[in-house]
Amino acid sequence: MTIATKKTLWLGALVIVSSLFLAVTDLRAQDPVRCSKATLHGTYALSGSGLKYGGPIAVTGEITYDGQGKATLVTETVSLNGTIYRGITGTGVFTLNSDCTGSETFTTSETTDFDFVITADGSKITWIETDQGSVLTGTEVRLDRRHK
């Protein structure tokens, strides 16, 4: 094989690899993640922990989202600085952006604000409380109710 042939093959391979890279990059630009309020629907198990009011906090519970901007805190149990609070209920409202980020506000005995990211299929949420003085983060996982 001559040097000219090797250079031609090398240049051809470089063109192919560059074309593939540009094609993949172009596909990503054309197909961004898309979410809407409808992405956030169904019943989710929640779990979180952190610090609030100067002490440790852990939460677990169940939330139902309607896919239209409203939520219901079905039940929640909270351990705040070692004191247990059971049966907490409330209502909420949420917004969800097309990039799958959003925010929500829940009202129980107090109002609490959160920012979150949801997977494009709506199966998992990662959240953080955004109220001053709180360091609380957690996840929510959509429950499969088909086997009831």
N, C-alpha and C positions, 0 to 999 in steps of 0.2 A: 504494500500500500504506500503510495507516495505521500509526501508531506502535504501537497495540495489537497489530496483526497481526505486525509485526516482532518485538515482544517475545515473542509466543507462539511464533513460529518459532525465535527465538534460544533460548528456554527449552526447546523440544522438542529442538533440536540438542544442547543441553547435557545433557539427560537421556539421549539416545542415546549420546553419547560417554562419559558417566559409567557407563552400564550396560555398555558394551563393556569399559571399563577394569576394572570390578569382575568381569565374567565371565572375562576373561583371568586376572586375579589369582586368582580362585577356581579356575580350571582348573589353574594352576600349583600351588596348594596341594593339590589332589587328586591330582596326578600327579607326585610327586617322583621323582627318579632312583632306580632300584632296581638294586642289584648283589648278587650272592651269590658264594660260592666258585666256583660253576660259571662265572661270568663270566670268571675267570682260568684259561684252558685253552689248550693248544697250545704251539707253539714260537715264541719271540720273539728277535729280534736286539736286542742291547743295546749302548749306547754311553754313556759318561760321562766327565767330567773334573773336575778340581779340585785340591785339596791334601790330602796325607796324609803323616803322619810328617815334617812340615816341608818337603816337596818336592812338585813337581807330579806329578800322576797322570792317566793316561788309560787307559780300559778299553774293550774291545769283546769281544763273545762271543755265545753262544747259550744260552738258558734254556728249559726245558720245564716247564710247569705242568700238573698233573693235574686241576684244577677241584675238588679235594677238600681242599686245604690243604697239598699237598706240591709241591716243585719240585726239579728237577735242573739244576745248572749243567753243561751239556753240554761246553762249552769256553769258556775266556776267555784273552785276551791282555792283559797289563798292562804299561804303561810307568810305572815308578815312579822319579822323579828321573833319567830317562834309561836306566835298566836295564830290559831287556825280559824278561818272564816269560811263557812260552807254555804252553798245554795245562793250564791250571788247571781242575780239576773240583771238584764238591762237591754237597751236598744242602741243601735248605732247607725251611722251613715258613712258611706265610703265613696271615693272617687278613684277611678282607675284609668291611667294613661295608656296610650297605644304601645309604649315601650315596656309595659307590664310593671311599672312603678305606680304607687298610689298612696293615699292617706285615708285614715278613718278616725272617727271620733265615737267613743262609746260613753253612754251615760248610765251609771249605776247610782250609787249614793254620791258619786262625784263624776266629773267629766274627765276623760282620759283620751289623749291624742297619740296617734301612731303613724309612722311611715312604714311602707312595706314594699316587697317585691314578690310577685307571684310567677310561677312557671307558666309558660304559654298555654299548657293544657289545663291550667287551673288546679292541679293536684296538690301543690305545696306553696305555702306562704312563709316568708321570713320577714319578721317585723322587729321594730324598735320603738319603744315609747319615746315621745318627743317632748314631754312635759319637763319643765325646769326642775332640777334636783333628782330626776330619776335616771337610773342606769339599768334598764330592763329590756331584755331582748328574748326572742323565742321563735317558735315555728308553729304552723298549723298544717295539718294534713287532712285532705278530704277523705271522709269515711265512705266506704263502699256499702251501700244499703241494699244492694240487690239480693243478698242472701237472707233477708229477714223473712 
